Amino acid sequence: MPMVKVNPKQEQRELDELLQDPEAKSAYEEFEREYAFRQKLAEARRNNHITQREIHKITGLPQQSISRIEKGTAQKQSPTLRTLLKYVDAIGCELTVTQKI
């Protein structure tokens, strides 16, 4: 695949224009929240010095599923709450819900 020259300023202008649409803005914000959550999960795993393979051994979850949880590559197959809780327990964390301010 040939390299494509990207103009970051043009890309930002196009994104800003796209986000003028309330529906697109809402979808973008939802994606950002999900991405940040997945990054926090992977960061917590690494901070606790636990590999994806170790999570597999602890939980029985396929390593590929663990990778998908962290990378979000299976958008149509989001993990179940039960799977997510197994992952969170295995990395030595807990899932909490807090009120938005």
KOLZAVEX-280099 format. One line per field, with one value per atom (N, C-alpha, C, O, CB): residue number from 1; x, y, z; residue in three letters. Coordinates in Angstrom, 2 decimals. Each point is the difference from the previous one (the first is absolute). Last residue first. Glycine has a CB too. Layout:
REM residues N
nr NUM  ...;
px X  ...;
py Y  ...;
pz Z  ...;
rest Ala  ...;
END
This chain:
REM residues 101
nr 101  101  101  101  101  100  100  100  100  100  99  99  99  99  99  98  98  98  98  98  97  97  97  97  97  96  96  96  96  96  95  95  95  95  95  94  94  94  94  94  93  93  93  93  93  92  92  92  92  92  91  91  91  91  91  90  90  90  90  90  89  89  89  89  89  88  88  88  88  88  87  87  87  87  87  86  86  86  86  86  85  85  85  85  85  84  84  84  84  84  83  83  83  83  83  82  82  82  82  82  81  81  81  81  81  80  80  80  80  80  79  79  79  79  79  78  78  78  78  78  77  77  77  77  77  76  76  76  76  76  75  75  75  75  75  74  74  74  74  74  73  73  73  73  73  72  72  72  72  72  71  71  71  71  71  70  70  70  70  70  69  69  69  69  69  68  68  68  68  68  67  67  67  67  67  66  66  66  66  66  65  65  65  65  65  64  64  64  64  64  63  63  63  63  63  62  62  62  62  62  61  61  61  61  61  60  60  60  60  60  59  59  59  59  59  58  58  58  58  58  57  57  57  57  57  56  56  56  56  56  55  55  55  55  55  54  54  54  54  54  53  53  53  53  53  52  52  52  52  52  51  51  51  51  51  50  50  50  50  50  49  49  49  49  49  48  48  48  48  48  47  47  47  47  47  46  46  46  46  46  45  45  45  45  45  44  44  44  44  44  43  43  43  43  43  42  42  42  42  42  41  41  41  41  41  40  40  40  40  40  39  39  39  39  39  38  38  38  38  38  37  37  37  37  37  36  36  36  36  36  35  35  35  35  35  34  34  34  34  34  33  33  33  33  33  32  32  32  32  32  31  31  31  31  31  30  30  30  30  30  29  29  29  29  29  28  28  28  28  28  27  27  27  27  27  26  26  26  26  26  25  25  25  25  25  24  24  24  24  24  23  23  23  23  23  22  22  22  22  22  21  21  21  21  21  20  20  20  20  20  19  19  19  19  19  18  18  18  18  18  17  17  17  17  17  16  16  16  16  16  15  15  15  15  15  14  14  14  14  14  13  13  13  13  13  12  12  12  12  12  11  11  11  11  11  10  10  10  10  10  9  9  9  9  9  8  8  8  8  8  7  7  7  7  7  6  6  6  6  6  5  5  5  5  5  4  4  4  4  4  3  3  3  3  3  2  2  2  2  2  1  1  1  1  1;
px -20.78  -0.17  -0.44  -0.20  1.93  -2.39  0.60  -0.28  -1.05  0.78  0.59  -0.94  0.79  1.02  -2.65  3.43  -0.12  -0.95  -0.18  2.50  -0.51  -0.85  -0.10  -0.28  -1.03  5.09  -0.92  -0.79  0.41  1.14  1.89  -0.79  -0.96  -0.75  0.95  4.87  -1.45  -0.69  0.55  -0.30  4.85  -0.74  -1.46  -0.42  2.02  2.25  0.09  -0.69  0.43  1.69  -1.89  1.06  0.09  0.75  -1.07  -2.98  1.30  1.14  1.14  -2.31  -3.40  0.46  1.41  0.84  -3.23  0.35  0.32  0.50  0.97  -2.71  0.17  1.23  0.44  1.16  -1.80  -3.48  1.08  1.34  0.98  -2.55  -2.27  0.29  1.11  0.83  -3.21  0.82  0.71  0.37  1.10  -2.33  -1.45  1.36  0.82  1.15  -1.99  -3.71  0.66  1.46  0.89  -3.10  -0.60  0.37  0.76  0.96  -2.97  2.41  -1.11  0.49  1.21  -2.28  3.35  0.01  -1.24  -0.54  3.06  -2.71  0.51  -0.04  -0.88  0.11  0.25  0.01  0.62  1.00  -0.85  -0.47  -1.32  -0.12  -1.08  0.90  4.34  -1.04  -1.39  -0.81  2.19  3.63  -1.24  -1.19  -0.77  1.93  3.39  -0.07  -1.27  -0.25  2.71  -0.30  -1.30  -0.17  -0.72  0.69  3.77  0.14  -1.33  -0.04  2.11  -1.71  0.91  0.04  0.13  1.21  -3.95  -0.50  0.85  -0.53  -0.30  2.21  -1.14  -0.60  -0.45  -0.04  3.93  0.53  -1.13  0.14  1.78  -3.15  0.64  0.56  -0.15  0.71  -2.29  -1.09  0.56  -0.52  -0.99  4.53  -0.53  -1.13  -0.11  0.74  1.19  0.89  -0.48  0.13  1.79  -5.47  0.99  0.85  -0.51  -1.03  -0.57  -0.39  1.07  1.19  -2.45  1.47  -0.45  -0.48  -0.39  -0.23  2.59  -1.43  -0.52  -1.19  1.40  4.48  -0.83  -1.49  -0.74  2.49  1.49  0.18  -0.91  -0.51  2.88  -2.29  -0.59  0.07  -0.98  1.64  1.57  -1.45  -0.72  -0.96  1.20  4.34  -0.32  -1.49  -0.60  2.92  -0.71  0.06  -0.34  -0.69  2.44  -1.28  -1.27  -0.05  -1.06  0.91  3.24  -0.08  -1.40  -0.77  3.26  -0.49  -0.75  -0.08  -0.33  -1.02  3.04  0.95  -0.66  0.51  1.29  -3.71  0.00  0.87  -0.01  -2.29  1.74  0.50  0.07  0.83  -1.78  -0.99  1.46  0.59  1.06  -1.30  -4.45  0.61  1.52  0.70  -2.73  -0.40  -0.08  0.64  0.70  -2.81  1.70  1.00  0.02  1.07  -1.39  -2.98  1.31  1.10  0.95  -1.79  -3.52  0.08  1.40  0.62  -3.09  1.50  0.17  0.12  0.80  -2.11  0.30  1.38  0.29  1.08  -1.09  -4.40  0.83  1.48  0.73  -2.41  -1.34  -0.25  0.90  0.62  -3.00  2.37  0.68  -0.15  0.95  -1.36  -1.96  1.44  0.78  0.93  -1.26  -4.30  0.30  1.50  0.59  -2.88  0.73  -0.16  0.37  0.69  -2.50  1.75  1.11  -0.07  1.03  -0.98  -3.62  1.20  1.18  0.77  -1.62  -3.10  -0.19  1.24  0.48  -2.99  2.33  0.23  -0.14  0.74  -1.57  -0.21  1.43  0.34  0.99  -0.88  -4.63  0.66  1.50  0.62  -2.39  -0.79  -0.35  0.71  0.52  -2.74  2.64  0.72  -0.25  0.92  -1.08  -2.24  1.40  0.82  0.86  -1.08  -4.21  0.02  1.43  0.40  -2.73  1.50  -0.17  0.06  0.52  -1.90  3.94  -1.20  -0.16  0.87  -0.64  3.59  -1.10  -1.35  -1.00  2.43  2.88  -0.54  -1.05  -0.55  2.70  0.23  -0.83  -0.69  -1.16  2.71  1.59  -1.20  -0.96  -1.21  2.53  2.89  -0.79  -1.32  -1.04  3.16  0.98  -0.59  -0.88  -1.12  3.10  0.44  -1.05  -0.68  -1.22  2.48  2.46  -1.13  -1.17  -1.15  2.76  2.38  -0.67  -1.19  -1.05  3.23  0.57  -0.71  -0.79  -1.15  2.92  1.08  -1.18  -0.85  -1.23  2.49  2.83  -0.90  -1.28  -1.09  3.05  1.55  -0.69  -0.98  -1.06  3.06  -0.37  0.10  -0.76  -1.23  1.43  2.32  -1.14  0.29  1.10  -1.68  2.20  0.38  -1.26  -1.03  2.96  -0.81  -0.86  0.41  0.12  -2.03  4.20  -0.13  -0.87  0.11  2.16  -2.87  0.85  -0.28  -1.10  1.15  -0.44  -0.85  0.90  0.91  -2.78;
py 14.33  1.29  1.03  1.16  -1.74  -5.02  1.12  1.28  0.17  -1.37  -3.64  1.00  1.07  0.49  -0.92  -4.69  1.24  0.95  -0.08  -0.20  -5.25  0.95  1.24  -0.11  -1.74  -2.53  0.80  0.93  0.31  -0.44  -4.55  0.87  0.76  -0.61  -0.95  -0.61  -0.15  1.03  1.07  -1.95  -2.02  1.27  -0.30  -1.15  2.26  -4.17  0.54  1.34  0.83  -2.04  -1.88  1.01  0.70  0.96  -0.62  -3.72  -0.60  1.01  -0.36  -1.33  3.09  -0.75  -0.54  0.05  -0.67  2.67  1.00  -0.69  0.45  1.11  -4.33  0.70  0.95  -0.01  -0.17  -1.94  -0.97  0.66  -0.20  -1.67  4.45  -0.16  -1.02  0.20  0.40  -0.02  1.20  -0.09  0.38  0.95  -4.72  -0.07  1.17  -0.17  -1.04  1.26  -1.12  -0.12  -0.17  -1.04  4.24  0.51  -1.07  0.30  1.23  -1.93  0.01  0.58  0.09  -2.11  3.53  -1.05  0.10  1.09  -1.09  1.47  0.54  -1.09  -0.85  3.18  -2.28  -1.06  0.53  -0.54  -1.22  4.32  -0.62  -1.10  -0.56  1.10  1.78  0.97  -0.63  0.37  1.39  -3.33  -0.74  0.86  -0.33  -1.89  3.59  -0.41  -0.76  -0.29  0.22  2.38  0.37  -0.41  0.66  1.22  -2.36  0.74  0.42  0.92  -2.17  -1.29  1.14  0.85  1.22  -2.55  -2.63  0.87  1.26  1.11  -3.09  -1.42  0.76  0.94  1.09  -2.98  -1.09  1.02  0.87  1.22  -2.73  -2.18  0.98  1.15  1.17  -2.97  -1.87  0.78  1.09  1.11  -3.11  -1.09  0.87  0.88  1.16  -2.89  -1.65  1.15  0.98  1.22  -2.64  -1.71  -0.10  1.27  1.10  -2.63  -0.05  0.77  -0.19  0.02  1.69  -3.42  -0.91  0.72  -0.64  -0.96  3.32  0.09  -1.06  -0.30  2.69  -2.03  0.26  -0.17  -0.59  2.17  -1.98  -1.10  0.16  -0.98  0.74  3.73  -1.22  -1.15  -0.71  1.48  3.14  0.18  -1.22  -0.48  2.99  -2.38  -0.29  0.20  -0.77  1.48  0.44  -1.46  -0.39  -1.00  0.87  4.66  -0.52  -1.52  -0.57  2.48  0.61  -0.16  -0.47  -0.49  -0.03  3.53  -1.19  -0.04  0.99  -0.96  3.44  -0.98  -1.34  -1.06  2.20  3.21  -1.11  -1.16  -1.09  1.77  3.16  0.51  -1.09  0.06  2.16  -3.23  0.16  0.49  -0.47  0.97  -0.82  -1.33  0.10  -0.73  -0.08  4.79  -0.63  -1.39  -0.40  1.69  0.99  0.66  -0.65  -0.23  2.39  -3.52  -0.50  0.58  -0.69  0.44  1.84  -1.42  -0.54  -0.67  0.42  4.67  -0.12  -1.47  -0.34  2.47  -1.16  0.37  -0.13  -0.45  2.01  -2.19  -1.12  0.27  -0.90  0.35  4.05  -1.10  -1.19  -0.58  1.35  2.89  0.35  -1.12  -0.30  2.74  -2.88  -0.12  0.28  -0.73  1.43  0.00  -1.42  -0.22  -0.87  0.41  4.87  -0.55  -1.48  -0.46  2.13  0.50  0.49  -0.58  -0.38  2.49  -3.01  -0.72  0.41  -0.85  0.67  2.57  -1.36  -0.84  -0.75  0.94  4.11  0.06  -1.38  -0.34  2.71  -1.97  0.22  0.02  -0.60  1.91  -1.53  -1.26  0.11  -0.93  0.41  4.44  -0.96  -1.33  -0.59  1.72  2.16  0.41  -1.00  -0.37  2.79  -2.90  -0.40  0.32  -0.77  1.16  1.06  -1.46  -0.52  -0.95  0.91  4.76  -0.53  -1.53  -0.55  2.54  1.25  -0.83  -0.65  -0.77  0.33  2.89  0.96  -0.73  0.53  1.19  -3.85  0.05  1.09  0.14  -1.02  0.32  -1.18  0.09  -0.38  -0.97  4.65  0.15  -1.15  0.20  1.04  -1.44  1.08  0.19  0.22  0.91  -4.13  -0.54  1.05  -0.31  -1.20  2.88  -0.94  -0.61  -0.17  -0.32  3.25  0.80  -0.90  0.32  1.42  -3.82  0.61  0.84  -0.03  0.07  -1.92  -1.06  0.58  -0.38  -1.27  4.52  -0.30  -1.08  0.09  0.53  0.41  1.15  -0.23  0.33  1.20  -4.76  -0.01  1.16  -0.17  -0.95  -1.51  1.37  0.08  0.04  0.91  -5.14  0.48  1.42  0.31  -2.67  -1.55  1.20  0.55  0.19  0.34  -5.70  1.13  1.17  -0.13  -1.39  -3.40  0.98  1.16  0.43  -1.08  -4.36  1.19  0.93  0.04  -0.21  -5.29  1.17  1.24  0.10  -1.34;
pz 37.57  0.68  -1.00  0.36  1.34  -1.34  -0.73  0.76  0.61  -2.83  4.64  -0.52  -0.76  0.48  1.43  -1.41  0.74  -0.71  -1.22  2.12  -0.54  -0.70  0.89  1.20  -2.41  0.60  0.80  -0.88  -1.12  3.08  -1.84  -0.85  0.90  0.76  -2.77  3.11  0.15  -0.88  -0.28  2.65  -2.18  0.09  0.30  0.09  -1.72  0.48  1.36  0.17  0.80  -0.58  -4.10  0.03  1.35  0.16  -2.60  1.62  -0.29  0.03  0.30  -1.68  1.87  1.18  -0.22  0.90  -0.37  -4.21  1.04  1.27  0.61  -1.56  -2.55  -0.39  1.11  0.41  -2.85  2.96  0.13  -0.30  0.72  -1.36  -0.08  1.43  0.24  0.88  -0.38  -4.90  0.44  1.48  0.39  -2.13  -0.09  -0.53  0.48  0.41  -2.42  3.12  0.70  -0.45  0.83  -0.64  -2.43  1.32  0.78  0.69  -0.69  -5.20  0.94  1.32  0.23  -1.35  -3.55  1.03  0.89  0.23  -0.26  -5.12  1.25  1.06  -0.02  -0.59  -4.54  1.00  1.28  0.47  -2.26  -2.16  -0.01  1.03  0.21  -2.61  1.86  0.35  0.07  0.86  -1.92  1.21  -0.26  0.39  0.91  -0.51  0.24  -1.40  -0.34  -1.17  1.17  4.14  -0.55  -1.44  -0.75  2.30  1.89  -1.25  -0.60  -0.82  0.43  4.55  0.11  -1.25  0.08  1.48  -1.45  1.06  0.05  0.09  1.24  -4.21  -0.53  1.04  -0.33  -1.21  2.83  -0.89  -0.54  -0.09  -0.52  3.09  0.89  -0.82  0.37  1.29  -3.95  0.60  0.91  0.04  -0.15  -1.74  -1.06  0.54  -0.39  -1.34  4.46  -0.08  -1.05  0.18  0.56  1.79  -1.06  -0.07  0.18  -1.47  5.94  -1.18  -1.08  0.30  1.12  3.11  -1.05  -1.25  -0.97  2.75  2.58  -0.30  -0.96  -0.01  0.41  1.14  1.18  -0.31  0.79  0.05  -4.33  0.96  1.22  0.53  -1.30  -2.45  -0.58  1.00  0.21  -2.53  3.42  0.15  -0.54  0.60  -0.79  -0.48  1.41  0.27  0.75  -0.08  -4.93  0.17  1.44  0.23  -2.05  0.72  -0.50  0.16  0.27  -1.92  5.11  -1.45  -0.41  0.83  -0.92  4.41  -0.37  -1.53  -0.64  2.83  1.21  -0.54  -0.30  0.35  0.93  0.20  0.94  -0.49  0.58  0.15  -3.42  1.29  1.06  0.91  -1.48  -3.67  -0.09  1.32  0.41  -2.86  2.19  -0.13  -0.02  0.71  -1.98  1.22  1.33  -0.05  0.93  -0.39  -4.61  0.85  1.40  0.56  -1.84  -1.78  -0.41  0.88  0.36  -2.72  3.10  0.31  -0.32  0.83  -1.29  -0.77  1.46  0.41  0.86  -0.53  -4.81  0.29  1.49  0.39  -2.36  0.52  -0.43  0.30  0.40  -2.19  2.57  0.94  -0.33  0.89  -0.59  -3.26  1.25  1.03  0.73  -1.19  -3.57  -0.25  1.29  0.34  -2.76  2.48  -0.05  -0.19  0.64  -1.59  0.82  1.35  0.03  0.91  -0.45  -4.66  0.84  1.41  0.56  -1.90  -1.63  -0.38  0.87  0.45  -2.80  2.87  0.51  -0.31  0.86  -1.17  -1.49  1.44  0.64  0.92  -0.90  -4.59  0.21  1.49  0.42  -2.56  0.86  -0.32  0.26  0.51  -2.24  2.20  1.04  -0.22  0.96  -0.70  -3.56  1.20  1.14  0.73  -1.44  -3.28  -0.20  1.25  0.41  -2.90  2.47  0.02  -0.16  0.69  -1.66  0.67  1.36  0.08  0.97  -0.49  -4.00  -0.02  1.38  0.41  -2.93  1.65  0.06  -0.01  0.48  -1.66  0.62  1.36  0.19  1.09  -0.30  -4.95  0.25  1.37  0.14  -1.58  0.36  -0.82  0.24  0.14  -1.87  3.76  0.61  -0.75  0.61  0.15  -2.61  1.23  0.66  0.41  -0.10  -4.03  -0.41  1.22  0.01  -2.11  2.85  -0.53  -0.39  0.29  -1.12  2.14  1.15  -0.45  0.63  0.61  -4.58  0.71  1.18  0.22  -0.90  -1.63  -0.81  0.69  0.03  -2.13  4.06  0.13  -0.78  0.47  -0.17  -0.62  1.30  0.18  0.59  0.34  -5.35  0.47  1.33  -0.01  -2.38  -0.55  0.78  0.48  0.45  0.28  -4.71  0.76  0.68  -0.64  -0.98  0.25  -0.32  0.88  1.22  -1.90  -1.35  1.08  -0.49  -1.14  2.09  -3.01  -0.07  1.18  0.55  -3.05  2.30  0.00  0.00  0.83  0.40;
rest Ile  Ile  Ile  Ile  Ile  Lys  Lys  Lys  Lys  Lys  Gln  Gln  Gln  Gln  Gln  Thr  Thr  Thr  Thr  Thr  Val  Val  Val  Val  Val  Thr  Thr  Thr  Thr  Thr  Leu  Leu  Leu  Leu  Leu  Glu  Glu  Glu  Glu  Glu  Cys  Cys  Cys  Cys  Cys  Gly  Gly  Gly  Gly  Gly  Ile  Ile  Ile  Ile  Ile  Ala  Ala  Ala  Ala  Ala  Asp  Asp  Asp  Asp  Asp  Val  Val  Val  Val  Val  Tyr  Tyr  Tyr  Tyr  Tyr  Lys  Lys  Lys  Lys  Lys  Leu  Leu  Leu  Leu  Leu  Leu  Leu  Leu  Leu  Leu  Thr  Thr  Thr  Thr  Thr  Arg  Arg  Arg  Arg  Arg  Leu  Leu  Leu  Leu  Leu  Thr  Thr  Thr  Thr  Thr  Pro  Pro  Pro  Pro  Pro  Ser  Ser  Ser  Ser  Ser  Gln  Gln  Gln  Gln  Gln  Lys  Lys  Lys  Lys  Lys  Gln  Gln  Gln  Gln  Gln  Ala  Ala  Ala  Ala  Ala  Thr  Thr  Thr  Thr  Thr  Gly  Gly  Gly  Gly  Gly  Lys  Lys  Lys  Lys  Lys  Glu  Glu  Glu  Glu  Glu  Ile  Ile  Ile  Ile  Ile  Arg  Arg  Arg  Arg  Arg  Ser  Ser  Ser  Ser  Ser  Ile  Ile  Ile  Ile  Ile  Ser  Ser  Ser  Ser  Ser  Gln  Gln  Gln  Gln  Gln  Gln  Gln  Gln  Gln  Gln  Pro  Pro  Pro  Pro  Pro  Leu  Leu  Leu  Leu  Leu  Gly  Gly  Gly  Gly  Gly  Thr  Thr  Thr  Thr  Thr  Ile  Ile  Ile  Ile  Ile  Lys  Lys  Lys  Lys  Lys  His  His  His  His  His  Ile  Ile  Ile  Ile  Ile  Glu  Glu  Glu  Glu  Glu  Arg  Arg  Arg  Arg  Arg  Gln  Gln  Gln  Gln  Gln  Thr  Thr  Thr  Thr  Thr  Ile  Ile  Ile  Ile  Ile  His  His  His  His  His  Asn  Asn  Asn  Asn  Asn  Asn  Asn  Asn  Asn  Asn  Arg  Arg  Arg  Arg  Arg  Arg  Arg  Arg  Arg  Arg  Ala  Ala  Ala  Ala  Ala  Glu  Glu  Glu  Glu  Glu  Ala  Ala  Ala  Ala  Ala  Leu  Leu  Leu  Leu  Leu  Lys  Lys  Lys  Lys  Lys  Gln  Gln  Gln  Gln  Gln  Arg  Arg  Arg  Arg  Arg  Phe  Phe  Phe  Phe  Phe  Ala  Ala  Ala  Ala  Ala  Tyr  Tyr  Tyr  Tyr  Tyr  Glu  Glu  Glu  Glu  Glu  Arg  Arg  Arg  Arg  Arg  Glu  Glu  Glu  Glu  Glu  Phe  Phe  Phe  Phe  Phe  Glu  Glu  Glu  Glu  Glu  Glu  Glu  Glu  Glu  Glu  Tyr  Tyr  Tyr  Tyr  Tyr  Ala  Ala  Ala  Ala  Ala  Ser  Ser  Ser  Ser  Ser  Lys  Lys  Lys  Lys  Lys  Ala  Ala  Ala  Ala  Ala  Glu  Glu  Glu  Glu  Glu  Pro  Pro  Pro  Pro  Pro  Asp  Asp  Asp  Asp  Asp  Gln  Gln  Gln  Gln  Gln  Leu  Leu  Leu  Leu  Leu  Leu  Leu  Leu  Leu  Leu  Glu  Glu  Glu  Glu  Glu  Asp  Asp  Asp  Asp  Asp  Leu  Leu  Leu  Leu  Leu  Glu  Glu  Glu  Glu  Glu  Arg  Arg  Arg  Arg  Arg  Gln  Gln  Gln  Gln  Gln  Glu  Glu  Glu  Glu  Glu  Gln  Gln  Gln  Gln  Gln  Lys  Lys  Lys  Lys  Lys  Pro  Pro  Pro  Pro  Pro  Asn  Asn  Asn  Asn  Asn  Val  Val  Val  Val  Val  Lys  Lys  Lys  Lys  Lys  Val  Val  Val  Val  Val  Met  Met  Met  Met  Met  Pro  Pro  Pro  Pro  Pro  Met  Met  Met  Met  Met;
END
